[in-house]
Amino acid sequence: MDLMRTDGHFALQQLQTEILEAIALGSQFHVIANLLCARVESLAPGVICSILLIDENRQLRSLAAPSLPAHYCEALNGLDIGPSAGSCGTAAFRGEPVVVTDIATDPLWFGYAQLALPLGLRACWSSPICDSSGRVAATFAFYYPVQRGPSAFERQIVDACVHLCTISIAHTQMQQHNHHLAYFDQLTNLPNRRCFDEAITALALETSPSFALILVDIDHLKAINDSMGHMVGDRLIREVAQRLRDSDAAAVSAAYRLSGDEFAVVCDPCRNHAELARIAHAIRRRMSPPFECNGNMMVPQVTLGGVVYGPDGSDAETLRQNADFALYHAKETDRGSYVAFDAELRTTIMQRVETIREVDQALSEDRILTYYQPVVRLDTAEIVGLEALARMVTPDGRIVAAGAFSAAFSDNKVASRISERMFAQIARDLAAWIARGLPIQHVGINLAPADFESGDLEARFLAPFEAAGVPYHQLVVEVTENVFLDGLGEDVAESLTRLRNLGVLVSLDDFGTGFASLTHLLKLPVDIIKIDRSFVDQMLTDAPSSAIIEGLMGIADKLGMRVVAEGIENAGQAERLNELGYVLGQGYHFARPADFNSTTDLLQLFAQRKAQPPVVAKGWAEAS
């Protein structure tokens, strides 16, 4: 008897070692459970072993029972735990072991005995297994073919097995937690980019793929974070995630969060762009209801770009890239809309990427220059100011205007570098003209949206002029209406107001070509309006253009603003503008943009002329 007991304890130690090694190697709990049951049944002859899980609904789920028939295990699935739910259901409910020595008569088995008795099961002892939080996660049970309870050795076996199961559950939960961290976004609980990459790759490798992909971008998230705080931004992200997860579009099979403001929606099945457009519009409708956030009502605005497997690509990488192209084009051309991929988009965007690369290289090689075009009085042709314009020297020596590389301004980093280069050159040039005593009153300097997004515009803009000793009142910052229409309106207005308070003048460029121009005149700190060249170009042949120019002059005059007419190409336009009350203008009729040396020569020429017949020139903000 002592020998048998010694052999049993040795076998139990071997079992524990084998199970711990399996746990250490990363085996999942269901593998551990089946291995454990098989080893225990060989260690305790006549015993049938079973391990049940307790799910989130507090119901039993069969996990391991190698010696029980499948129909019995299936019958246990979904049974509620409770105060009288057999041995396992009751042990899970009580959180303590339950020994039933006679299944046929014990009230705990009332209603369940007919499942066990035909299988020759006469007794059952079940013990709860808790996870690391103390919640009952499973039960470990011994069934006996005779009416009896456990022996002392069997109690040792169960104690060891419950402990091993507790370790395995904790290890599995840790693996699941690590997997969740690796594959799920913590803010929204949506699958993350890694999960998306694997899913889209698997879909593309299926036998007959028929899916589509939509990328979704939250508009103006950065502006919301900056103006309202990241808590509001996070709330908006969660709201968009929830609406994508609960989308009523039947073909939306999964939603993913790829980055801060970007999501992906996989549509399966979806076979063509017509179906995809309907899904995209359903998603947009889903976003339209407002929601309350910190006392404010917000409406999520999103931009979407979509691709369909097959016509837009047959591998995951191509589909992802083309979806990016479609989304990028939508953001550039019509925020808040949906754009389907088209092959021409790839060409357009690749050209934009190439332009950005070329300008970035030109900046590194000091090939971005500043040219100047005079602003003159229409009655005397006297130079009263200059507009600074960016130019690029190509590798073959050609000088190209900013319009030829305007795509580079869509890249904030490159746009900011261009501005910094321009600010430094203008400060140096203006200081040189002042030192020579040349009659230059103001220089207009164009600002891009990227200059305002950095958040430090005043410091970046003013520093080089302060270092060069240039008075702020000789500077004019020029902005287009696009700056205000790009989600930065309040930030732009505040930055311009601060500059204006320091003496810098503010000019609204290309006036009349954007939206709500008159509204901008009422709300923004503007000193000067620059009428877009498209009106000037048609004013002598197109009555509506002439009427608009005449009307704008009257409006500006009543608002106390000064006006510059751009794009004057001939004497007839200059004379007509002068007749309508315009005092200032610029265009090829007077001078083309030129580099520092040529502009210096021009200023010296006008200085000599000015010295002969004394004429008191009025500046941009003083001319009337």
C-alpha positions as CSV (number, residue, x, y, z in Angstrom):
1,M,0.0,0.0,0.0
2,D,2.8,2.4,0.9
3,L,4.5,1.5,-2.4
4,M,1.3,2.3,-4.3
5,R,1.0,5.6,-2.5
6,T,4.6,6.4,-3.3
7,D,4.1,5.5,-7.0
8,G,1.0,7.7,-7.1
9,H,2.7,10.7,-5.6
10,F,5.6,10.3,-8.1
11,A,3.1,10.1,-10.9
12,L,1.3,13.2,-9.7
13,Q,4.6,15.0,-9.6
14,Q,5.3,13.9,-13.1
15,L,1.8,15.2,-14.2
16,Q,2.5,18.5,-12.5
17,T,5.9,18.8,-14.3
18,E,4.4,17.9,-17.7
19,I,1.5,20.4,-17.3
20,L,3.8,23.3,-16.1
21,E,6.1,22.7,-19.1
22,A,3.2,22.9,-21.4
23,I,2.1,26.1,-19.8
24,A,5.6,27.5,-20.0
25,L,5.7,26.7,-23.8
26,G,2.5,28.8,-24.3
27,S,-0.1,26.1,-24.7
28,Q,-3.7,27.5,-24.5
29,F,-6.0,26.5,-21.7
30,H,-8.1,24.2,-23.8
31,V,-5.0,22.2,-24.7
32,I,-3.9,22.1,-21.1
33,A,-7.4,21.0,-20.0
34,N,-7.6,18.0,-22.4
35,L,-4.0,16.9,-21.5
36,L,-4.8,17.2,-17.8
37,C,-8.0,15.2,-18.0
38,A,-6.3,12.4,-19.9
39,R,-3.4,12.2,-17.5
40,V,-5.6,12.3,-14.4
41,E,-7.8,9.5,-15.7
42,S,-4.8,7.3,-16.1
43,L,-3.6,8.3,-12.7
44,A,-6.9,7.6,-11.0
45,P,-8.5,4.5,-12.6
46,G,-12.3,4.5,-12.7
47,V,-12.5,8.3,-12.6
48,I,-13.9,10.3,-15.5
49,C,-12.6,13.8,-15.6
50,S,-14.3,17.0,-16.9
51,I,-13.5,20.7,-17.1
52,L,-16.2,23.2,-17.8
53,L,-15.8,27.0,-18.5
54,I,-18.1,29.7,-17.0
55,D,-18.8,32.2,-19.7
56,E,-19.6,36.0,-19.4
57,N,-23.3,35.1,-19.2
58,R,-22.6,32.8,-16.2
59,Q,-23.4,29.7,-18.2
60,L,-21.6,26.4,-18.5
61,R,-19.4,25.6,-21.5
62,S,-17.8,22.2,-22.0
63,L,-14.0,22.5,-22.5
64,A,-12.5,19.1,-21.8
65,A,-14.0,15.7,-21.2
66,P,-12.2,13.1,-23.2
67,S,-14.1,10.1,-21.8
68,L,-17.6,11.6,-21.9
69,P,-19.8,11.3,-25.0
70,A,-20.2,14.4,-27.1
71,H,-24.0,14.5,-26.7
72,Y,-23.6,14.8,-22.9
73,C,-21.0,17.6,-23.2
74,E,-23.3,19.4,-25.7
75,A,-26.3,19.1,-23.3
76,L,-24.3,21.0,-20.6
77,N,-23.5,23.9,-22.9
78,G,-25.6,27.0,-22.1
79,L,-26.9,25.7,-18.7
80,D,-27.1,28.5,-16.1
81,I,-25.1,28.1,-12.9
82,G,-27.2,28.3,-9.8
83,P,-27.9,27.0,-6.3
84,S,-29.3,23.7,-7.7
85,A,-27.5,23.2,-11.0
86,G,-25.8,19.8,-10.6
87,S,-22.4,19.5,-9.1
88,C,-20.6,21.9,-11.5
89,G,-23.2,24.5,-11.8
90,T,-23.7,24.7,-8.1
91,A,-19.9,24.7,-7.3
92,A,-19.5,27.6,-9.8
93,F,-22.5,29.5,-8.1
94,R,-21.2,28.9,-4.6
95,G,-17.5,29.3,-5.3
96,E,-16.7,26.2,-3.3
97,P,-16.4,22.4,-3.9
98,V,-19.6,20.4,-4.1
99,V,-19.6,16.6,-3.5
100,V,-22.7,14.6,-4.7
101,T,-22.4,10.9,-3.8
102,D,-25.7,9.9,-5.3
103,I,-26.7,11.7,-8.5
104,A,-30.0,9.7,-8.6
105,T,-31.3,11.1,-5.3
106,D,-29.4,14.4,-4.6
107,P,-31.7,17.4,-5.0
108,L,-28.9,19.4,-6.7
109,W,-29.2,17.0,-9.7
110,F,-33.0,17.3,-9.9
111,G,-33.7,17.8,-13.6
112,Y,-30.2,16.8,-14.6
113,A,-29.9,13.2,-13.4
114,Q,-31.5,11.8,-16.5
115,L,-28.4,13.1,-18.5
116,A,-25.8,11.3,-16.3
117,L,-27.5,8.1,-15.1
118,P,-27.8,6.4,-18.5
119,L,-24.0,6.8,-18.9
120,G,-23.4,4.9,-15.7
121,L,-22.4,8.1,-13.8
122,R,-23.5,7.7,-10.2
123,A,-21.5,10.4,-8.3
124,C,-19.9,13.7,-9.1
125,W,-17.4,15.9,-7.2
126,S,-16.8,19.4,-8.6
127,S,-14.4,22.1,-7.6
128,P,-14.4,25.8,-8.7
129,I,-11.4,27.3,-10.5
130,C,-10.8,31.0,-10.1
131,D,-8.9,33.4,-12.3
132,S,-6.5,36.1,-11.1
133,S,-9.4,38.4,-10.2
134,G,-11.1,35.8,-8.0
135,R,-13.9,35.2,-10.5
136,V,-15.0,31.6,-10.9
137,A,-13.8,30.9,-14.5
138,A,-14.1,27.1,-14.6
139,T,-14.9,23.9,-12.7
140,F,-12.9,20.7,-12.4
141,A,-15.1,17.6,-11.8
142,F,-14.6,13.9,-11.1
143,Y,-17.4,11.5,-12.1
144,Y,-17.6,8.1,-10.4
145,P,-19.4,4.9,-11.7
146,V,-20.3,4.1,-8.0
147,Q,-22.0,6.1,-5.3
148,R,-19.0,7.5,-3.4
149,G,-17.0,10.6,-2.6
150,P,-13.3,11.3,-3.2
151,S,-10.5,9.5,-1.5
152,A,-7.6,11.3,0.2
153,F,-5.3,10.8,-2.8
154,E,-8.0,12.0,-5.2
155,R,-8.3,15.1,-3.1
156,Q,-4.6,15.7,-3.5
157,I,-4.9,15.2,-7.3
158,V,-7.8,17.7,-7.5
159,D,-6.0,20.2,-5.4
160,A,-3.0,20.0,-7.7
161,C,-5.1,20.1,-10.8
162,V,-7.1,23.1,-9.7
163,H,-3.9,24.9,-8.9
164,L,-2.5,24.0,-12.4
165,C,-5.7,25.2,-14.0
166,T,-5.5,28.5,-12.1
167,I,-1.9,29.0,-13.4
168,S,-2.9,28.1,-17.0
169,I,-6.0,30.4,-16.9
170,A,-3.8,33.3,-15.7
171,H,-1.2,32.5,-18.4
172,T,-3.9,32.4,-21.1
173,Q,-5.5,35.6,-19.9
174,M,-2.1,37.3,-20.0
175,Q,-1.6,36.0,-23.6
176,Q,-5.1,37.3,-24.5
177,H,-4.3,40.7,-22.9
178,N,-1.0,40.9,-24.8
179,H,-2.8,39.9,-28.0
180,H,-5.4,42.6,-27.4
181,L,-2.7,45.2,-26.9
182,A,-1.0,44.1,-30.1
183,Y,-4.1,43.9,-32.2
184,F,-6.7,46.3,-30.8
185,D,-6.8,50.1,-30.3
186,Q,-7.0,51.0,-26.7
187,L,-9.1,54.1,-27.1
188,T,-11.9,52.7,-29.3
189,N,-11.4,48.9,-28.8
190,L,-11.5,48.6,-32.6
191,P,-9.0,46.3,-34.3
192,N,-5.8,48.2,-35.1
193,R,-3.6,48.7,-38.1
194,R,-1.7,45.4,-37.5
195,C,-5.0,43.5,-37.4
196,F,-6.2,45.3,-40.5
197,D,-3.0,44.5,-42.4
198,E,-3.4,40.8,-41.6
199,A,-7.1,40.8,-42.4
200,I,-6.9,42.5,-45.7
201,T,-4.0,40.3,-46.8
202,A,-6.0,37.2,-45.9
203,L,-9.0,38.4,-47.8
204,A,-6.9,39.1,-50.9
205,L,-5.6,35.5,-50.8
206,E,-9.0,33.9,-50.7
207,T,-10.1,31.8,-53.7
208,S,-12.7,34.2,-55.0
209,P,-12.3,37.6,-53.2
210,S,-15.3,40.0,-53.5
211,F,-14.6,42.8,-51.1
212,A,-14.0,46.5,-51.0
213,L,-12.2,48.9,-48.7
214,I,-13.1,52.4,-47.5
215,L,-10.6,54.6,-45.7
216,V,-12.3,57.2,-43.3
217,D,-10.6,60.3,-42.1
218,I,-12.0,62.6,-39.3
219,D,-11.8,66.2,-40.6
220,H,-10.1,68.9,-38.6
221,L,-9.3,66.7,-35.6
222,K,-6.1,68.6,-34.9
223,A,-8.0,71.9,-34.8
224,I,-10.5,70.3,-32.4
225,N,-7.7,69.0,-30.1
226,D,-6.0,72.4,-30.2
227,S,-9.1,74.5,-29.6
228,M,-11.2,72.3,-27.4
229,G,-8.7,69.9,-25.8
230,H,-7.7,66.3,-26.4
231,M,-10.6,65.0,-24.2
232,V,-13.0,66.3,-26.7
233,G,-11.0,65.0,-29.5
234,D,-10.9,61.5,-27.9
235,R,-14.6,61.6,-27.4
236,L,-15.1,62.4,-31.1
237,I,-12.8,59.5,-32.1
238,R,-14.8,57.1,-29.9
239,E,-18.1,58.4,-31.4
240,V,-16.9,57.9,-34.9
241,A,-15.6,54.4,-34.0
242,Q,-18.9,53.5,-32.5
243,R,-20.8,54.6,-35.5
244,L,-18.6,52.7,-37.8
245,R,-18.9,49.6,-35.7
246,D,-22.7,49.9,-35.6
247,S,-23.1,50.9,-39.3
248,D,-26.4,49.9,-40.8
249,A,-24.7,49.1,-44.1
250,A,-25.1,45.3,-44.4
251,A,-21.9,44.8,-46.3
252,V,-19.7,46.5,-43.6
253,S,-18.0,43.4,-42.2
254,A,-15.3,45.1,-40.0
255,A,-14.0,48.5,-38.9
256,Y,-10.4,49.3,-37.9
257,R,-8.6,52.3,-36.4
258,L,-5.4,52.8,-38.3
259,S,-4.1,56.0,-36.7
260,G,-5.2,59.1,-34.8
261,D,-7.8,60.3,-37.2
262,E,-8.0,57.5,-39.8
263,F,-10.2,54.4,-39.9
264,A,-10.7,51.6,-42.4
265,V,-13.9,49.8,-43.2
266,V,-13.9,46.4,-45.0
267,C,-17.0,45.7,-47.0
268,D,-17.5,42.0,-47.8
269,P,-19.2,41.2,-50.1
270,C,-18.9,44.2,-52.4
271,R,-18.2,43.7,-56.1
272,N,-18.3,47.1,-57.7
273,H,-18.1,50.9,-57.2
274,A,-21.8,51.4,-57.4
275,E,-22.3,49.1,-54.3
276,L,-19.3,50.8,-52.6
277,A,-20.7,54.3,-53.2
278,R,-24.0,53.2,-51.5
279,I,-22.1,51.9,-48.5
280,A,-20.0,55.1,-48.3
281,H,-23.1,57.3,-48.4
282,A,-24.7,55.1,-45.7
283,I,-21.6,55.7,-43.5
284,R,-21.8,59.5,-44.1
285,R,-25.5,59.4,-43.2
286,R,-24.6,57.5,-40.0
287,M,-22.3,60.4,-39.1
288,S,-24.8,63.2,-39.6
289,P,-26.7,63.2,-36.2
290,P,-25.1,65.5,-33.6
291,F,-24.0,64.3,-30.2
292,E,-23.4,66.0,-26.9
293,C,-19.8,66.4,-25.7
294,N,-18.9,68.5,-22.6
295,G,-22.0,70.7,-23.1
296,N,-21.4,71.2,-26.8
297,M,-23.3,69.7,-29.7
298,M,-20.9,68.2,-32.3
299,V,-21.4,66.6,-35.7
300,P,-18.7,64.3,-36.8
301,Q,-17.4,65.2,-40.3
302,V,-15.5,62.6,-42.2
303,T,-13.9,62.2,-45.6
304,L,-13.8,58.9,-47.4
305,G,-11.9,57.2,-50.2
306,G,-12.7,53.7,-51.5
307,V,-11.3,50.9,-53.6
308,V,-12.8,47.6,-55.0
309,Y,-10.8,44.4,-55.2
310,G,-10.2,43.6,-58.8
311,P,-10.5,46.8,-60.7
312,D,-8.5,48.8,-58.2
313,G,-5.9,46.1,-57.3
314,S,-5.6,42.4,-56.6
315,D,-3.2,42.5,-53.7
316,A,-3.4,44.0,-50.2
317,E,-0.5,46.5,-50.7
318,T,-2.0,47.9,-54.0
319,L,-5.5,48.2,-52.5
320,R,-4.2,50.0,-49.4
321,Q,-2.1,52.4,-51.5
322,N,-4.9,53.2,-54.0
323,A,-7.4,53.7,-51.1
324,D,-4.9,56.2,-49.7
325,F,-4.8,58.0,-53.1
326,A,-8.6,58.3,-53.2
327,L,-8.7,59.6,-49.6
328,Y,-5.9,62.0,-50.2
329,H,-7.6,63.4,-53.3
330,A,-10.9,63.7,-51.4
331,K,-9.2,65.7,-48.6
332,E,-7.4,67.9,-51.1
333,T,-10.4,68.7,-53.3
334,D,-13.7,68.2,-51.3
335,R,-13.4,67.6,-47.6
336,G,-16.4,65.8,-46.2
337,S,-17.1,63.9,-49.4
338,Y,-16.5,60.4,-50.8
339,V,-14.1,59.7,-53.7
340,A,-13.7,56.4,-55.4
341,F,-10.3,55.5,-56.7
342,D,-9.5,56.2,-60.4
343,A,-6.3,55.3,-62.1
344,E,-5.8,59.0,-63.0
345,L,-5.6,59.8,-59.3
346,R,-2.4,57.8,-59.0
347,T,-0.8,59.8,-61.8
348,T,-1.9,63.1,-60.3
349,I,-0.8,62.2,-56.8
350,M,2.5,60.8,-57.9
351,Q,3.2,64.0,-59.7
352,R,2.4,65.9,-56.5
353,V,4.8,63.6,-54.6
354,E,7.5,64.2,-57.2
355,T,7.0,68.0,-57.0
356,I,7.3,67.9,-53.3
357,R,10.5,65.9,-53.6
358,E,11.9,68.3,-56.2
359,V,11.1,71.4,-54.0
360,D,12.5,69.7,-50.9
361,Q,15.8,69.1,-52.8
362,A,15.8,72.7,-54.2
363,L,15.5,73.9,-50.6
364,S,18.4,71.8,-49.6
365,E,20.5,73.1,-52.5
366,D,19.5,76.8,-52.0
367,R,17.6,77.0,-55.2
368,I,14.4,78.7,-53.8
369,L,14.6,82.4,-54.5
370,T,12.6,85.5,-53.8
371,Y,11.4,87.7,-56.7
372,Y,9.6,91.0,-56.3
373,Q,6.8,92.6,-58.3
374,P,6.0,96.3,-57.8
375,V,2.7,97.7,-56.5
376,V,2.3,101.1,-58.2
377,R,0.0,104.1,-58.2
378,L,-2.2,103.9,-61.2
379,D,-2.1,107.7,-61.8
380,T,1.7,108.2,-61.6
381,A,3.1,104.6,-62.0
382,E,5.1,105.4,-58.8
383,I,6.3,102.3,-56.9
384,V,4.8,102.3,-53.4
385,G,5.4,98.7,-52.5
386,L,6.5,95.2,-53.6
387,E,5.0,91.7,-53.4
388,A,7.5,89.0,-52.6
389,L,7.0,85.9,-54.8
390,A,8.7,82.5,-54.6
391,R,10.7,81.2,-57.5
392,M,12.6,77.9,-58.0
393,V,15.8,77.4,-60.0
394,T,15.6,74.1,-61.8
395,P,18.6,71.9,-62.1
396,D,19.1,73.0,-65.7
397,G,19.0,76.7,-64.7
398,R,15.5,77.7,-65.6
399,I,13.5,80.0,-63.2
400,V,10.0,78.7,-62.6
401,A,7.1,80.5,-60.9
402,A,5.4,79.2,-57.7
403,G,2.5,78.0,-59.8
404,A,4.7,75.4,-61.3
405,F,5.4,73.9,-57.9
406,S,2.2,74.8,-56.0
407,A,1.6,71.2,-55.1
408,A,4.6,71.4,-52.8
409,F,2.6,73.7,-50.5
410,S,0.3,70.9,-49.7
411,D,3.1,69.4,-47.7
412,N,3.3,71.3,-44.4
413,K,7.0,70.6,-43.8
414,V,8.0,71.8,-47.2
415,A,5.7,74.7,-47.1
416,S,7.1,75.8,-43.8
417,R,10.6,75.5,-45.1
418,I,9.8,77.7,-48.1
419,S,8.3,80.3,-45.8
420,E,11.3,80.4,-43.6
421,R,13.6,80.7,-46.6
422,M,11.4,83.6,-47.9
423,F,11.2,85.4,-44.6
424,A,15.0,85.4,-44.2
425,Q,15.6,86.5,-47.8
426,I,13.0,89.3,-47.6
427,A,14.4,90.5,-44.3
428,R,17.9,90.7,-45.8
429,D,16.7,92.4,-49.0
430,L,14.5,94.9,-47.3
431,A,17.2,95.8,-44.8
432,A,19.6,96.4,-47.7
433,W,17.1,98.8,-49.5
434,I,16.5,100.7,-46.3
435,A,20.2,101.1,-45.7
436,R,20.6,102.5,-49.3
437,G,17.7,105.0,-48.6
438,L,15.6,103.6,-51.4
439,P,11.9,104.6,-51.3
440,I,10.4,101.2,-50.5
441,Q,7.5,101.5,-48.2
442,H,6.0,98.0,-47.9
443,V,6.7,94.4,-48.9
444,G,3.8,92.0,-49.2
445,I,4.6,88.5,-48.0
446,N,2.4,85.5,-48.7
447,L,1.5,83.1,-45.9
448,A,0.3,79.5,-46.5
449,P,-2.0,77.4,-44.3
450,A,1.0,75.5,-43.0
451,D,2.4,78.8,-41.5
452,F,-0.7,79.0,-39.2
453,E,-0.8,75.3,-38.4
454,S,2.6,75.3,-36.7
455,G,1.2,77.5,-33.8
456,D,4.3,79.7,-33.7
457,L,3.7,82.0,-36.7
458,E,4.5,85.3,-34.9
459,A,7.9,84.1,-33.7
460,R,8.9,82.5,-37.0
461,F,7.7,85.4,-39.1
462,L,9.0,88.3,-37.0
463,A,12.3,87.0,-35.9
464,P,14.3,87.5,-39.1
465,F,12.9,91.1,-39.5
466,E,13.7,92.0,-35.9
467,A,17.2,90.7,-36.4
468,A,17.7,92.7,-39.6
469,G,16.3,95.9,-38.0
470,V,13.3,96.1,-40.3
471,P,10.3,98.0,-38.8
472,Y,7.2,95.9,-38.7
473,H,5.1,98.7,-40.3
474,Q,6.9,98.0,-43.6
475,L,5.5,94.5,-43.7
476,V,2.3,93.3,-45.2
477,V,1.2,89.7,-44.7
478,E,-1.0,88.4,-47.6
479,V,-3.4,85.5,-47.1
480,T,-6.0,83.9,-49.4
481,E,-9.5,82.9,-48.5
482,N,-8.4,79.3,-48.7
483,V,-6.6,79.8,-45.4
484,F,-9.8,80.6,-43.7
485,L,-11.7,77.8,-45.5
486,D,-9.3,75.1,-44.3
487,G,-10.6,74.6,-40.8
488,L,-8.2,77.2,-39.3
489,G,-10.4,80.3,-39.4
490,E,-10.3,81.3,-35.7
491,D,-6.6,80.5,-35.4
492,V,-5.8,82.5,-38.5
493,A,-7.9,85.5,-37.3
494,E,-6.2,85.5,-33.9
495,S,-2.7,85.3,-35.4
496,L,-3.4,88.1,-37.8
497,T,-4.8,90.3,-35.1
498,R,-1.6,89.8,-33.0
499,L,0.6,90.8,-36.0
500,R,-1.7,93.7,-36.8
501,N,-1.4,95.0,-33.3
502,L,2.4,95.1,-33.8
503,G,2.0,97.3,-36.9
504,V,2.0,94.7,-39.6
505,L,-0.6,95.3,-42.3
506,V,-2.9,92.5,-43.4
507,S,-4.0,91.9,-47.1
508,L,-6.7,89.5,-48.3
509,D,-5.3,88.1,-51.6
510,D,-7.1,86.8,-54.7
511,F,-10.3,88.4,-53.3
512,G,-13.5,87.4,-55.0
513,T,-12.5,83.8,-55.9
514,G,-13.4,82.0,-52.7
515,F,-16.5,81.5,-50.7
516,A,-18.3,84.1,-48.4
517,S,-15.8,86.8,-49.3
518,L,-17.9,89.6,-48.0
519,T,-18.4,87.7,-44.7
520,H,-14.6,87.5,-44.4
521,L,-14.3,91.3,-44.8
522,L,-16.7,91.8,-41.9
523,K,-15.0,89.2,-39.5
524,L,-11.3,89.4,-40.3
525,P,-8.6,91.9,-39.4
526,V,-8.0,93.1,-43.0
527,D,-6.4,96.4,-44.1
528,I,-6.0,95.8,-47.9
529,I,-8.0,93.9,-50.5
530,K,-6.3,92.5,-53.6
531,I,-8.8,92.0,-56.4
532,D,-8.2,88.8,-58.2
533,R,-6.7,89.1,-61.7
534,S,-9.6,87.1,-63.2
535,F,-11.9,90.1,-62.8
536,V,-9.4,92.6,-64.2
537,D,-8.7,90.4,-67.2
538,Q,-12.3,90.5,-68.3
539,M,-13.4,94.0,-67.1
540,L,-13.1,95.7,-70.6
541,T,-15.1,93.0,-72.4
542,D,-17.4,91.5,-69.7
543,A,-20.0,93.7,-68.1
544,P,-20.5,91.6,-65.0
545,S,-16.8,91.6,-64.2
546,S,-16.7,95.4,-64.6
547,A,-19.8,95.7,-62.4
548,I,-18.2,93.5,-59.7
549,I,-15.0,95.5,-59.8
550,E,-16.9,98.8,-59.4
551,G,-19.0,97.4,-56.6
552,L,-16.1,96.0,-54.7
553,M,-14.4,99.4,-54.8
554,G,-17.5,100.9,-53.3
555,I,-17.7,98.3,-50.5
556,A,-14.0,98.6,-49.6
557,D,-14.2,102.3,-49.5
558,K,-17.2,102.2,-47.1
559,L,-15.3,99.7,-44.9
560,G,-12.2,101.9,-44.8
561,M,-10.1,99.4,-46.6
562,R,-7.6,100.0,-49.5
563,V,-7.7,98.1,-52.7
564,V,-5.0,96.7,-55.0
565,A,-6.0,95.5,-58.5
566,E,-3.9,92.5,-59.6
567,G,-3.1,91.3,-63.1
568,I,-3.1,94.6,-65.0
569,E,-1.8,93.7,-68.4
570,N,-2.4,96.9,-70.5
571,A,-3.0,100.6,-70.4
572,G,-6.7,100.3,-71.0
573,Q,-7.2,98.3,-67.9
574,A,-5.1,100.7,-65.8
575,E,-7.0,103.7,-67.1
576,R,-10.5,102.1,-66.5
577,L,-9.5,101.1,-63.0
578,N,-8.3,104.6,-62.3
579,E,-11.6,106.0,-63.5
580,L,-13.4,103.6,-61.1
581,G,-11.5,105.0,-58.2
582,Y,-8.7,102.4,-57.9
583,V,-5.4,104.0,-56.8
584,L,-3.1,101.0,-56.6
585,G,-2.4,98.1,-58.9
586,Q,0.2,95.6,-60.1
587,G,0.8,93.5,-63.2
588,Y,3.0,93.0,-66.2
589,H,1.9,96.3,-67.6
590,F,4.1,98.0,-65.0
591,A,6.8,95.3,-64.3
592,R,7.3,91.6,-64.2
593,P,8.6,89.9,-61.0
594,A,12.4,90.2,-60.8
595,D,15.3,89.2,-58.5
596,F,16.9,91.3,-55.9
597,N,19.5,93.0,-58.2
598,S,17.0,93.9,-60.9
599,T,14.5,95.1,-58.3
600,T,17.2,97.2,-56.7
601,D,18.0,98.8,-60.1
602,L,14.3,99.6,-60.6
603,L,14.0,101.2,-57.2
604,Q,17.1,103.3,-57.8
605,L,15.6,104.5,-61.1
606,F,12.4,105.5,-59.5
607,A,14.3,107.2,-56.6
608,Q,16.2,109.3,-59.2
609,R,12.9,110.3,-60.9
610,K,11.3,111.0,-57.6
611,A,14.2,113.3,-56.6
612,Q,13.6,115.5,-59.7
613,P,9.8,116.3,-59.5
614,P,9.0,116.0,-55.8
615,V,6.0,113.8,-55.4
616,V,4.8,112.6,-52.0
617,A,3.9,109.0,-52.5
618,K,1.2,107.5,-50.4
619,G,1.6,104.0,-49.0
620,W,-0.7,101.0,-49.4
621,A,-2.7,101.8,-46.4
622,E,-2.6,105.5,-47.0
623,A,-3.4,105.8,-50.7
624,S,-6.9,107.1,-51.5
